[in-house]
Amino acid sequence: MARDHRKLRVFHHAHQLVLAIYRQTKTFPKDEWFGMRLQMRRAATSISTNIVEGSARRTTKEYFNFVNIARGSAGELHYLIDLASELGYLAGMAFKDLSSRAGFDSSNAFCKS
């Protein structure tokens, strides 16, 4: 049973998060382009792509598996955002915005069941 990922609010949140991560990591130092910057972009992209792939799967079990992988990528991204902040690559409002979008609190789309 294929699902339309475009109807999922969480997909739209994930897509906006990817765009925000790409915008904010543009200014990372050149020596991080193939390190943290690339890993943050991959983790962010993994969230939305796993939602899309899970939605295209036939069984509910497969769908939930891909949604769970997407949630794991959100956790990875949240850690990388914190690390980037501690290293001075993200400051102030950029850090707060990205952290709240990728975080695991009750108001976050990636936390809700």
C-alpha positions in Angstrom: 0.0 0.0 0.0 1.8 3.1 -1.2 1.4 6.3 0.8 1.7 9.8 -0.5 4.6 11.3 1.5 3.5 14.8 0.4 0.5 14.5 2.6 2.6 14.0 5.7 3.3 17.1 7.8 6.5 15.5 9.1 7.8 15.2 5.5 7.3 19.0 5.0 9.1 19.7 8.3 12.0 17.5 7.2 12.2 19.1 3.8 12.4 22.6 5.3 15.0 21.3 7.8 17.2 20.1 4.8 16.9 23.5 3.2 17.9 25.3 6.4 20.8 22.9 7.0 22.1 23.6 3.5 21.8 27.4 4.0 23.5 27.4 7.4 26.4 25.1 6.5 27.4 27.2 3.5 29.6 29.3 5.7 31.4 26.4 7.4 35.2 26.5 7.2 36.6 24.8 4.1 38.4 22.2 6.1 34.9 21.0 7.3 33.4 20.7 3.8 34.0 17.0 3.7 33.7 16.4 7.4 31.0 17.9 9.6 29.3 19.9 6.9 28.9 16.8 4.6 27.7 14.7 7.5 25.1 17.2 8.6 23.8 17.5 5.1 23.6 13.7 4.7 21.8 13.3 8.0 19.3 16.0 7.2 18.7 14.6 3.8 18.4 11.1 5.2 15.4 12.1 7.3 13.2 13.2 4.4 14.5 10.5 2.0 13.7 7.7 4.4 10.2 9.1 4.9 9.7 9.1 1.1 11.2 5.6 0.7 9.1 4.2 3.6 6.0 5.7 2.1 6.7 3.9 -1.2 6.9 0.5 0.6 4.1 -2.0 0.5 3.7 -3.0 4.1 3.1 -1.1 7.3 6.1 -2.9 8.9 8.4 -1.7 6.2 7.0 1.8 6.4 7.6 2.0 10.2 11.1 0.7 9.7 12.0 3.6 7.4 10.3 6.1 9.7 12.4 4.7 12.5 15.5 5.2 10.5 14.5 8.8 9.7 14.0 9.4 13.4 17.5 8.0 14.0 18.9 10.4 11.4 17.1 13.3 13.2 18.9 12.3 16.4 22.3 12.2 14.6 21.6 15.6 13.1 20.6 17.0 16.5 24.0 15.9 17.9 25.9 17.4 14.9 24.1 20.7 15.4 25.1 20.8 19.0 28.7 19.9 18.1 28.8 22.5 15.4 27.7 25.1 17.9 30.3 24.1 20.4 33.0 24.4 17.7 31.8 27.9 16.8 30.3 27.0 13.4 26.7 27.8 14.3 25.9 30.7 16.6 22.9 32.4 18.1 19.6 32.2 16.2 21.0 29.8 13.6 21.8 27.3 16.3 18.5 27.8 18.2 16.5 27.4 15.0 18.2 24.3 13.7 18.3 22.7 17.2 14.6 23.2 17.7 13.8 21.8 14.3 15.9 18.7 14.8 15.4 18.2 18.5 13.6 15.6 20.5 11.1 17.5 22.6 7.3 17.1 22.7 6.7 20.0 20.3 9.0 18.5 17.6 7.6 16.7 14.5 10.3 14.0 14.7 9.4 13.1 18.3 5.7 12.5 17.8 4.4 9.0 17.3 
